[in-house]
């Protein structure tokens, strides 16, 4: 009878360990998914940085032309054009008020896209 009790206790412990192992794996799997999503969100930014580095080395000047940077960010989906009827304000995301004159509205405003705002 004592052997049966020990076997029963051993089985309960095995189940507890197995449950903890399953919970640990679920937590690890969730963390892997989280890290992969963060990595995927950073890919366009890394591509943009790599392109700027290459551009700065190719032209021999050590700097990057603003248009080149802007075009690359648009191509990567980090910036987008938005049509606005009036200056957007001074929230740091828009500078159209400084760029367009009073008779040039509506205008195309270049802003961070939803993807651009995802940067961790």
LOZAKE-856530 format. One line per field, with one value per residue: residue in one letter; x, y, z of N, C-alpha, C, O in turn; residue number from 1. Coordinates in nm, 4 decimals, padded with zeros to 6 digits, always signed. Layout:
<rs>
aa (A ...)
n_u (X ...)
n_v (Y ...)
n_w (Z ...)
ca_u (X ...)
ca_v (Y ...)
ca_w (Z ...)
c_u (X ...)
c_v (Y ...)
c_w (Z ...)
o_u (X ...)
o_v (Y ...)
o_w (Z ...)
i (NUM ...)
</rs>
This chain:
<rs>
aa (X X X X X X X X X X X X X X X X X X X X X X X X X X X X X X X X X X X X X X X X X X X X X X X X X X X X X X X X X X X X X X X X X X X X X X X X X X X X X X X X X X X X X X X X X X X X X X X X X X X X X X X X X X X X X X X X X X X X X X X X)
n_u (+00.0810 +00.1940 +00.3702 +00.1932 +00.0923 +00.3211 +00.3686 +00.1444 +00.1826 +00.4171 +00.3187 +00.1459 +00.3301 +00.4716 +00.2746 +00.2394 +00.4917 +00.4918 +00.2789 +00.3853 +00.6031 +00.4661 +00.3413 +00.5689 +00.6708 +00.4635 +00.4824 +00.7389 +00.7004 +00.5164 +00.6776 +00.8676 +00.7087 +00.6414 +00.8975 +00.9642 +00.7708 +00.8503 +01.1020 +01.0252 +00.8888 +01.1019 +01.2505 +01.2060 +01.3161 +01.5791 +01.6564 +01.6316 +01.8314 +02.0575 +02.0542 +02.1005 +02.3572 +02.5027 +02.4561 +02.5894 +02.8503 +02.8936 +02.8724 +03.0907 +03.1007 +03.0220 +02.7754 +02.4113 +02.1770 +01.8825 +01.6523 +01.6986 +01.6889 +01.4239 +01.2775 +01.3496 +01.2365 +00.9670 +00.9354 +00.9749 +00.7497 +00.7402 +00.6974 +00.4280 +00.2152 -00.0320 -00.3306 -00.4070 -00.6192 -00.5530 -00.2916 -00.1385 -00.0618 +00.1544 +00.2622 +00.4953 +00.4944 +00.4314 +00.5229 +00.4124 +00.2981 +00.5085 +00.6134 +00.4302 +00.2638 +00.0119 -00.1781 -00.1689 -00.3238 -00.5578 -00.2919 -00.0120 +00.0938 +00.3681 +00.3980 +00.4701 +00.3878 +00.1417 +00.2909 +00.5415 +00.5085 +00.5060 +00.7516 +00.9456)
n_v (-00.1180 +00.1229 +00.1543 +00.2058 +00.4500 +00.6086 +00.5920 +00.7221 +00.9826 +01.0443 +01.0554 +01.2745 +01.4799 +01.4637 +01.5469 +01.8092 +01.9189 +01.8844 +02.0531 +02.3006 +02.3082 +02.3252 +02.5748 +02.7368 +02.6980 +02.8090 +03.0754 +03.1316 +03.0927 +03.2976 +03.5187 +03.4911 +03.5363 +03.8027 +03.9257 +03.8689 +04.0205 +04.2757 +04.2816 +04.2639 +04.5066 +04.6794 +04.6330 +04.7993 +05.0385 +04.9666 +04.9010 +05.1525 +05.2934 +05.1469 +05.2008 +05.4770 +05.4840 +05.3519 +05.5314 +05.7569 +05.6714 +05.6138 +05.8557 +05.9903 +06.2127 +06.1801 +06.2420 +06.2424 +06.3113 +06.4983 +06.4550 +06.2018 +06.0495 +06.1030 +05.9990 +05.7288 +05.6636 +05.6975 +05.4982 +05.2736 +05.2790 +05.4322 +05.7017 +05.9076 +06.0756 +06.3159 +06.4767 +06.8036 +07.0691 +07.2982 +07.4482 +07.2021 +07.2271 +07.2424 +07.0030 +06.8637 +06.6589 +06.7530 +06.9892 +07.1548 +07.4089 +07.5868 +07.5467 +07.5790 +07.8485 +08.1067 +08.0864 +07.8326 +07.6099 +07.3353 +07.1149 +06.8879 +06.7061 +06.5702 +06.2996 +06.0900 +05.7557 +05.5082 +05.2774 +05.3934 +05.5109 +05.2939 +05.2241 +05.0675)
n_w (+00.0000 +00.0765 -00.1338 -00.3430 -00.2618 -00.2781 -00.5506 -00.6385 -00.5359 -00.6716 -00.9285 -00.9152 -00.8702 -01.1088 -01.2865 -01.1970 -01.2536 -01.5279 -01.6011 -01.5217 -01.6936 -01.9384 -01.9049 -01.8889 -02.1476 -02.2987 -02.2145 -02.3075 -02.5829 -02.6324 -02.5764 -02.7777 -03.0043 -02.9531 -02.9650 -03.2315 -03.3644 -03.2872 -03.4071 -03.6770 -03.7013 -03.6830 -03.9105 -04.1538 -04.0625 -04.0117 -04.2710 -04.3897 -04.2470 -04.3266 -04.6027 -04.5976 -04.4881 -04.6899 -04.9011 -04.8011 -04.8119 -05.0794 -05.2245 -05.1352 -04.9751 -04.7173 -04.6157 -04.6289 -04.8746 -04.8230 -04.9790 -05.0807 -04.8465 -04.7649 -04.9872 -04.9682 -04.7195 -04.7801 -04.9756 -04.8140 -04.6656 -04.4351 -04.4261 -04.5414 -04.7778 -04.7031 -04.7742 -04.6888 -04.5780 -04.4492 -04.2460 -04.0432 -03.7810 -03.4949 -03.3992 -03.4228 -03.6006 -03.8445 -04.0867 -04.2679 -04.2561 -04.2531 -04.5009 -04.7154 -04.8840 -04.8135 -05.0176 -05.1207 -05.0570 -05.0822 -04.9663 -04.9976 -04.7339 -04.5688 -04.3625 -04.0746 -04.1284 -04.0266 -03.9967 -03.9656 -03.7197 -03.5546 -03.4625 -03.2250)
ca_u (+00.0000 +00.2845 +00.4215 +00.0883 +00.0842 +00.4378 +00.3471 +00.0429 +00.2468 +00.5086 +00.2396 +00.0988 +00.4439 +00.4999 +00.1726 +00.2690 +00.6091 +00.4500 +00.1988 +00.4775 +00.6784 +00.3758 +00.3261 +00.6963 +00.6795 +00.3677 +00.5403 +00.8516 +00.6433 +00.4579 +00.7895 +00.9260 +00.6173 +00.6586 +01.0274 +00.9574 +00.6917 +00.9369 +01.2036 +00.9605 +00.8606 +01.2285 +01.3142 +01.2145 +01.4089 +01.7144 +01.6791 +01.6530 +01.9643 +02.1570 +02.0558 +02.1660 +02.5002 +02.5572 +02.4525 +02.6937 +02.9800 +02.9031 +02.8954 +03.2212 +03.0909 +02.9945 +02.6420 +02.3004 +02.0862 +01.7506 +01.5550 +01.7268 +01.6366 +01.2781 +01.2276 +01.3671 +01.1371 +00.8369 +00.9375 +00.9660 +00.6216 +00.7564 +00.6364 +00.3199 +00.1556 -00.1699 -00.3832 -00.4611 -00.6817 -00.4944 -00.1749 -00.1725 -00.0275 +00.2957 +00.2776 +00.6230 +00.4776 +00.3992 +00.5864 +00.3564 +00.2689 +00.6296 +00.6528 +00.3327 +00.2153 -00.1306 -00.2649 -00.1306 -00.3997 -00.5027 -00.1523 +00.0322 +00.1748 +00.4410 +00.3919 +00.4975 +00.2744 +00.1134 +00.4075 +00.6488 +00.4812 +00.5173 +00.8890 +00.9556)
ca_v (+00.0000 +00.2380 +00.1694 +00.2676 +00.5915 +00.6756 +00.6018 +00.8248 +01.1106 +01.0668 +01.0914 +01.4125 +01.5694 +01.4649 +01.6295 +01.9478 +01.9588 +01.8919 +02.1741 +02.4136 +02.3083 +02.3756 +02.7189 +02.7987 +02.6967 +02.9080 +03.2071 +03.1474 +03.1088 +03.4320 +03.6137 +03.4791 +03.6063 +03.9453 +03.9681 +03.8638 +04.1363 +04.3922 +04.2739 +04.2966 +04.6501 +04.7518 +04.6051 +04.9131 +05.1375 +04.9156 +04.9155 +05.2956 +05.3249 +05.0845 +05.2772 +05.6056 +05.4577 +05.3238 +05.6585 +05.8460 +05.6173 +05.6135 +05.9885 +06.0375 +06.3322 +06.1403 +06.2802 +06.1900 +06.4118 +06.4880 +06.3971 +06.0576 +05.9953 +06.1125 +05.9026 +05.5936 +05.6462 +05.6795 +05.3649 +05.1732 +05.2921 +05.4993 +05.8329 +05.9083 +06.2052 +06.3344 +06.6032 +06.8863 +07.1921 +07.4100 +07.4018 +07.0945 +07.2615 +07.2343 +06.8844 +06.7996 +06.5580 +06.8210 +07.1195 +07.2121 +07.5504 +07.6611 +07.5166 +07.6285 +07.9852 +08.1164 +08.0558 +07.7009 +07.5035 +07.2221 +07.0813 +06.7528 +06.7087 +06.4449 +06.2618 +05.9512 +05.6656 +05.4203 +05.1906 +05.4755 +05.5353 +05.1669 +05.1972 +05.0439)
ca_w (+00.0000 +00.0799 -00.2691 -00.4232 -00.2233 -00.3345 -00.6942 -00.6592 -00.5100 -00.7827 -01.0459 -00.8957 -00.8912 -01.2513 -01.3502 -01.1615 -01.3299 -01.6673 -01.6148 -01.5144 -01.8194 -02.0421 -01.8824 -01.9273 -02.2938 -02.3488 -02.1889 -02.4005 -02.7173 -02.6395 -02.5823 -02.9113 -03.0947 -02.9234 -03.0183 -03.3774 -03.4074 -03.2695 -03.5136 -03.8039 -03.7005 -03.6973 -04.0405 -04.2446 -04.0066 -04.0366 -04.4150 -04.4119 -04.1950 -04.4148 -04.7270 -04.5714 -04.4724 -04.8234 -04.9744 -04.7518 -04.8511 -05.2256 -05.2803 -05.0894 -04.8911 -04.5801 -04.5707 -04.7070 -04.9266 -04.7605 -05.0721 -05.0840 -04.7214 -04.7711 -05.0855 -04.9136 -04.6131 -04.8465 -05.0370 -04.7088 -04.5968 -04.3070 -04.4458 -04.6395 -04.8073 -04.6599 -04.8226 -04.5810 -04.6244 -04.3754 -04.1692 -03.9495 -03.6440 -03.4569 -03.3151 -03.4508 -03.7051 -03.9692 -04.1029 -04.3901 -04.2369 -04.2877 -04.6379 -04.8121 -04.8679 -04.7792 -05.1322 -05.1749 -04.9912 -05.0067 -04.9925 -04.9608 -04.6125 -04.5499 -04.2207 -04.0385 -04.1518 -03.9126 -03.9834 -03.9118 -03.5773 -03.4824 -03.4199 -03.0795)
c_u (+00.0864 +00.3405 +00.3191 +00.0761 +00.2018 +00.4215 +00.2463 +00.1021 +00.3408 +00.4337 +00.1897 +00.2120 +00.4780 +00.4005 +00.2004 +00.3883 +00.5719 +00.3687 +00.2882 +00.5597 +00.5940 +00.3576 +00.4527 +00.7098 +00.5835 +00.4226 +00.6568 +00.8018 +00.5846 +00.5683 +00.8565 +00.8392 +00.6321 +00.7891 +01.0289 +00.8783 +00.7742 +01.0448 +01.1436 +00.9279 +00.9871 +01.2927 +01.3178 +01.3096 +01.5531 +01.7509 +01.7070 +01.7926 +02.0751 +02.1691 +02.1249 +02.3163 +02.5661 +02.5631 +02.5658 +02.8329 +03.0010 +02.9376 +03.0248 +03.2173 +03.0668 +02.8599 +02.5367 +02.2112 +01.9479 +01.6461 +01.5738 +01.6689 +01.4835 +01.2200 +01.2386 +01.2634 +00.9969 +00.8292 +00.9214 +00.8350 +00.6314 +00.6985 +00.5268 +00.2701 +00.0102 -00.2149 -00.4486 -00.5152 -00.6244 -00.3729 -00.2171 -00.1443 +00.1197 +00.3201 +00.4079 +00.6157 +00.4551 +00.4658 +00.5315 +00.3281 +00.3887 +00.6646 +00.5611 +00.2898 +00.0660 -00.2255 -00.2402 -00.2055 -00.5159 -00.3612 -00.1249 +00.1296 +00.2408 +00.4497 +00.4409 +00.3718 +00.2464 +00.2318 +00.5254 +00.6324 +00.4952 +00.6554 +00.8945 +01.0549)
c_v (+00.1257 +00.2626 +00.2376 +00.4161 +00.6686 +00.6934 +00.7124 +00.9637 +01.1451 +01.1119 +01.2352 +01.5118 +01.5790 +01.5540 +01.7769 +01.9997 +01.9761 +02.0186 +02.2967 +02.4232 +02.3645 +02.5268 +02.7933 +02.8051 +02.7985 +03.0489 +03.2332 +03.1685 +03.2486 +03.5367 +03.6100 +03.5536 +03.7574 +03.9992 +03.9670 +03.9820 +04.2643 +04.3966 +04.3147 +04.4454 +04.7317 +04.7334 +04.7256 +05.0205 +05.0945 +04.9297 +05.0619 +05.3365 +05.2689 +05.1623 +05.4119 +05.5888 +05.4329 +05.4527 +05.7506 +05.7992 +05.6263 +05.7521 +06.0532 +06.1578 +06.2985 +06.1883 +06.2252 +06.3064 +06.3902 +06.4258 +06.2460 +05.9899 +05.9938 +06.0099 +05.7593 +05.5667 +05.6271 +05.5392 +05.2540 +05.1817 +05.3597 +05.6408 +05.8201 +06.0506 +06.2051 +06.4703 +06.6775 +07.0165 +07.3173 +07.3582 +07.3049 +07.1294 +07.2418 +07.1151 +06.8099 +06.6972 +06.6219 +06.9586 +07.1916 +07.3610 +07.6366 +07.6474 +07.5805 +07.7710 +07.9880 +08.0805 +07.9163 +07.5840 +07.4613 +07.1867 +06.9381 +06.7647 +06.5722 +06.4151 +06.1195 +05.8699 +05.5875 +05.3277 +05.2672 +05.5023 +05.4099 +05.1429 +05.1802 +05.1374)
c_w (+00.0000 -00.0596 -00.3596 -00.3909 -00.2825 -00.4850 -00.7241 -00.6391 -00.6251 -00.9070 -01.0338 -00.9203 -01.0399 -01.3250 -01.3220 -01.2412 -01.4758 -01.6923 -01.6126 -01.6420 -01.9332 -02.0289 -01.9220 -02.0790 -02.3543 -02.3296 -02.2846 -02.5430 -02.7340 -02.6504 -02.7196 -03.0128 -03.0772 -02.9823 -03.1709 -03.4319 -03.3954 -03.3776 -03.6473 -03.8136 -03.7228 -03.8350 -04.1334 -04.1936 -04.0283 -04.1834 -04.4490 -04.3651 -04.2819 -04.5459 -04.7103 -04.5552 -04.6080 -04.9047 -04.9299 -04.7932 -05.0024 -05.2782 -05.2300 -04.9979 -04.7445 -04.5278 -04.6664 -04.7485 -04.8656 -04.8500 -05.0805 -04.9607 -04.7240 -04.8676 -05.0348 -04.8050 -04.6714 -04.9074 -04.9345 -04.6297 -04.4615 -04.3088 -04.5503 -04.6600 -04.7632 -04.7132 -04.7065 -04.6399 -04.5593 -04.3004 -04.0588 -03.8045 -03.6185 -03.3657 -03.3404 -03.5619 -03.8409 -03.9727 -04.2252 -04.3762 -04.2742 -04.4356 -04.7413 -04.7791 -04.8433 -04.8931 -05.1904 -05.1097 -05.0796 -05.0527 -04.9517 -04.8439 -04.5960 -04.4007 -04.1996 -04.0656 -04.0246 -03.8883 -03.9246 -03.7632 -03.4918 -03.4250 -03.2685 -03.0142)
o_u (+00.0554 +00.3568 +00.3561 +00.0527 +00.1850 +00.4567 +00.2603 +00.0744 +00.3448 +00.4814 +00.1911 +00.1918 +00.5091 +00.4385 +00.1871 +00.3856 +00.6152 +00.3877 +00.2694 +00.5835 +00.6433 +00.3583 +00.4456 +00.7550 +00.6183 +00.4105 +00.6715 +00.8549 +00.6017 +00.5546 +00.8975 +00.8913 +00.6349 +00.7904 +01.0887 +00.9150 +00.7687 +01.0749 +01.2042 +00.9380 +00.9802 +01.3808 +01.4238 +01.3766 +01.6390 +01.8638 +01.7963 +01.8638 +02.1750 +02.2795 +02.1990 +02.3938 +02.6730 +02.6637 +02.6303 +02.9236 +03.1137 +03.0223 +03.0634 +03.3213 +03.0898 +02.8325 +02.5691 +02.1747 +01.9009 +01.5600 +01.4763 +01.6066 +01.4216 +01.1236 +01.1484 +01.2078 +00.9173 +00.7286 +00.8609 +00.8115 +00.5402 +00.6559 +00.5320 +00.2813 -00.0620 -00.1430 -00.5333 -00.4632 -00.6445 -00.3527 -00.3181 -00.1989 +00.1990 +00.3913 +00.4285 +00.7187 +00.4592 +00.4646 +00.5974 +00.3335 +00.3713 +00.7389 +00.6081 +00.2807 -00.0004 -00.3415 -00.2876 -00.1553 -00.5704 -00.3178 -00.2037 +00.2352 +00.1741 +00.5018 +00.4516 +00.2616 +00.3193 +00.2690 +00.6006 +00.7306 +00.4960 +00.6742 +00.8528 +01.0752)
o_v (+00.2232 +00.3776 +00.3191 +00.4983 +00.7803 +00.7978 +00.7864 +01.0540 +01.2592 +01.1974 +01.3096 +01.6155 +01.6866 +01.6280 +01.8607 +02.1123 +02.0714 +02.0847 +02.3879 +02.5327 +02.4420 +02.5987 +02.9006 +02.9060 +02.8669 +03.1328 +03.3439 +03.2525 +03.3110 +03.6333 +03.7137 +03.6259 +03.8315 +04.1064 +04.0550 +04.0381 +04.3509 +04.5027 +04.3913 +04.5043 +04.8424 +04.8109 +04.7542 +05.0866 +05.1769 +04.9661 +05.0914 +05.4069 +05.3360 +05.1870 +05.4558 +05.6712 +05.4869 +05.4803 +05.8147 +05.8810 +05.6443 +05.7656 +06.1598 +06.2006 +06.3822 +06.1769 +06.1689 +06.3900 +06.2767 +06.3517 +06.1711 +05.8841 +05.8934 +05.9411 +05.6782 +05.4570 +05.5496 +05.4699 +05.1510 +05.1023 +05.3465 +05.6928 +05.7329 +06.1351 +06.1074 +06.5690 +06.6232 +07.0672 +07.4286 +07.2371 +07.3247 +07.0659 +07.2265 +07.1263 +06.7024 +06.6528 +06.5529 +07.0330 +07.2800 +07.4334 +07.7486 +07.7297 +07.6306 +07.8094 +07.8846 +08.0477 +07.8866 +07.4716 +07.5472 +07.2232 +06.8754 +06.8268 +06.4695 +06.4950 +06.0403 +05.9113 +05.5997 +05.3022 +05.2132 +05.5149 +05.4187 +05.0501 +05.2686 +05.1309)
o_w (-00.0685 -00.1004 -00.4442 -00.4795 -00.3314 -00.5400 -00.8214 -00.7180 -00.6712 -00.9816 -01.1318 -00.9836 -01.0910 -01.4158 -01.4112 -01.2908 -01.5404 -01.7944 -01.6930 -01.6930 -02.0151 -02.1288 -01.9818 -02.1332 -02.4506 -02.4189 -02.3364 -02.6157 -02.8387 -02.7255 -02.7718 -03.0978 -03.1754 -03.0427 -03.2328 -03.5352 -03.4828 -03.4324 -03.7223 -03.9212 -03.7764 -03.8722 -04.1889 -04.2730 -04.0597 -04.2165 -04.5285 -04.4367 -04.3076 -04.5944 -04.7983 -04.6038 -04.6367 -04.9701 -05.0128 -04.8078 -05.0483 -05.3666 -05.2779 -04.9479 -04.6572 -04.4083 -04.7709 -04.6658 -04.8572 -04.8027 -05.0868 -04.9708 -04.6888 -04.8340 -05.0556 -04.7993 -04.6183 -04.8924 -04.9639 -04.5386 -04.3800 -04.2057 -04.6369 -04.5712 -04.7831 -04.6981 -04.6356 -04.7393 -04.6079 -04.2918 -03.9912 -03.7142 -03.7114 -03.2659 -03.2841 -03.6125 -03.9427 -03.8746 -04.2800 -04.4756 -04.3223 -04.4891 -04.8435 -04.6625 -04.8509 -04.8683 -05.3001 -05.1079 -05.1489 -05.1620 -04.8810 -04.8558 -04.6085 -04.3230 -04.2932 -04.0294 -03.9261 -03.7738 -03.8434 -03.6900 -03.3690 -03.3462 -03.1936 -02.8930)
i (1 2 3 4 5 6 7 8 9 10 11 12 13 14 15 16 17 18 19 20 21 22 23 24 25 26 27 28 29 30 31 32 33 34 35 36 37 38 39 40 41 42 43 44 45 46 47 48 49 50 51 52 53 54 55 56 57 58 59 60 61 62 63 64 65 66 67 68 69 70 71 72 73 74 75 76 77 78 79 80 81 82 83 84 85 86 87 88 89 90 91 92 93 94 95 96 97 98 99 100 101 102 103 104 105 106 107 108 109 110 111 112 113 114 115 116 117 118 119 120)
</rs>
